[in-house]
Amino acid sequence: MRSLLTATTTLLLCTIPALRADSLPNLTVLLSVDGKASTAALNEMKSELNSIMKETGRNLDVRLRSQAAPNETFNDVVLVKLKGTCKMERMIPFMDERGPLAWTHSTDGAILPFAEVSCDRIANAVAGALWGGQRKQADMLLGRAMGRVLAHELYHIIGKTHEHNADGSLAKEAISAKQLISDKRITFDMRDLNRMTP
């Protein structure tokens, strides 16, 4: 199953209802980095993802896969591969670089706890949305966009759904690059949160 954003002028995202933090199991998100990554981008991605997913009531633990002990066990785990360069190395977007920004995997229609995030496509989208002083914060804004894209994928994985929301939430099929880096908070609506409730 492929879901996610298209890096033209639109892209995509997701969230759930506020429940007691101890009422749902911890969710561990283990990241593997395929290429170069900016520390600023990774830190902002984790911060944004935690902020968005807080409404799900889950205790989120986001870390590199290399930081997990070989025999460590998890209540609930999602494996995420960050593909490409997770760093703003170029500020001019490639106009022909289109395709999904991220995707989840499925077998026989069942969504699996595996996702891939295309840092190159997200960076391209971010480069096209930056203006003025935002260029000085390019890696941080890339991380914000990555966090929002990954939250969308977690919506599919946690909610076990291929569905998107037609309204203006993180669960809609596409969102603009400007919304991916905006200071304005993007969240899930109650319908999305209900899908993510066990």
N, C-alpha and C positions, 0 to 999 in steps of 0.2 A: 504494500500500500504506500502510495506516495501522497503526501499532503504538504502543504506549506505555501510559501510565498513565491511570487514571481517577481523578479528583480527589475521590472520595467518601472512603472510608477507605483505599483502596488505590491504588497507583501503580506504575511500573516501572523496570528497569535492566539492566547487563552487564560482562566482562574476558577475557584470554588467558594462555598459558603463558610462563614466563620463558625468553626466548631471548637470545642475544648481541645487544647493542644494534646492532652493525654488520651483523647477519645479515638485517635487514629494512630496507626503505626508510623514509626519513623520512615522516611523515604530517603534513601541514599542515592545520590546521582554521582556515578563514577565517570570521569572524563578521561579520554585518551586524546592527546594532541598529535595530529598527523604531521604538522609542519611547525613553522615559527609562530610564537605567540607572545603578545605583549603582556607583561604582568598587570599593567593598568587595565587592559581590556578584560583579562580573566577575573581580576578582582571586582570590577564593575559588573560583569556578567553574573557573578555569584551574588552580589548585593542586590541587583535588580531581580534576579530569579527568586531569592528569598523573600523580598518585599512583595512580589506578586503572589507567590504561592502560600504566603502566610494565611491568606483567607481560606485555604483548603483545610486548615486545622492540623496539617501534618508538620512534623518536625523535620525540616529539610537539612540534609548534610551533603554539601556539594564539595567534591574534592577530586584530585587527580587519581586515576586508577593505580598509579605507582605508589600512592600513599596508603593503599589498602594492604593489610597484612595477608600473607598467602592463605592462612586458614581462617580468616575473619568471616563471620556470618552476619547476615543482614536480615532485618524484618521484611524489607521491601527494597529492591534495587533496580535502577535503570542505568543502562550502559549507553554512554553518549560519545560518539567519535566527532571531534572537531577537525574538519578536513580543510586543507589549504593553509593559507597564512592568516592567522588571527592577529593581525597588526596592520595599522594603516600605513602602508609603505608608499602608496600612490594616492594622490588627491584628485586625480582626474578620472572619472568613471569611464569604463569601456562600454560604449553604447550597445554593443551587440552581445553582452554577457547576460543572458536571460536563463530562467529556469528556477526550480524551487530553491528556497533558501535553506530548507531543512526537510527531513522526511523521517517517518517512522517505518518500521518493518512489520510485515504481517505474513501469516501462513494460513491458507484456507480461510481467509477473512478475519482471522483472530489477530488482534494487534499484539505485537511482542514488545517487551521492555527494552527495545533498542532504538536509538535514534542517531541520525547523522546530521551535522550542521555544516553548511558550506560557508566557511569564513570568507572565502574569496568573493562569493556572490553578495554576502552581507556587506563586506567592505566596499564593494562596487556601488551598492545602493546607498550606503552612508556617504561615500565620496560625492555622489550626485546631490545629496541633500544638505551638505555642509555650506555654511556661508559665514563670512566675517570672522569674528573671534572664535567661532566654534572649531576652526581648524587647529587651534592650539590645544583643544581637548579631544582631538580626533580618536585616539585610542580609547579614551573613556566612553565616548559616544558609541564607538564600535561595540564595546562591552555591553552597554545598555541595550543596543539593538540585538546582540546575541542573546542576552537574558530574556528579552521579550519573545524572540523566535523560539527559544528552547521552552519557554513556558507554554507556548502554543502546542509544541510537540508533547509535553507532559500532559496537557489536556486530553489529547488523543489516547495516550498510554494509560493514564489513571482512569479516564472515563470509559476506556475500551470502546471508543466510538470513532467512526469515520466521518461523522456529521460535523458540519460547520454551522456557525450562527450567522444569520443574515444581518444582524444588527451591529452596532459599533463596539463590540467587545473583542478581547484577545482571541476569541474562538472563531472570528469571522475568517473567511477564506483568504482575504487579501487586505493589506493595510499599506499605507503610503510609507515611503522611506522617511519622510518628515515625521510621521507618527512614531516610527521606530526609535528616533533619537530625541523626540520631544521631551521637554521638562514636564509636560502634562502627563499625569499618571494614567496608564492604561490598565484596565482590570477585566475580569470576567464578570458576566452578569449572573443573576440567580439561576437561570436555566443552565448555564455552563457549570456552575458550582454544584447544582443538583446531579448533573451527569457524573461528577467526580466523587460524589458521596457514596461510600460502600454500602 
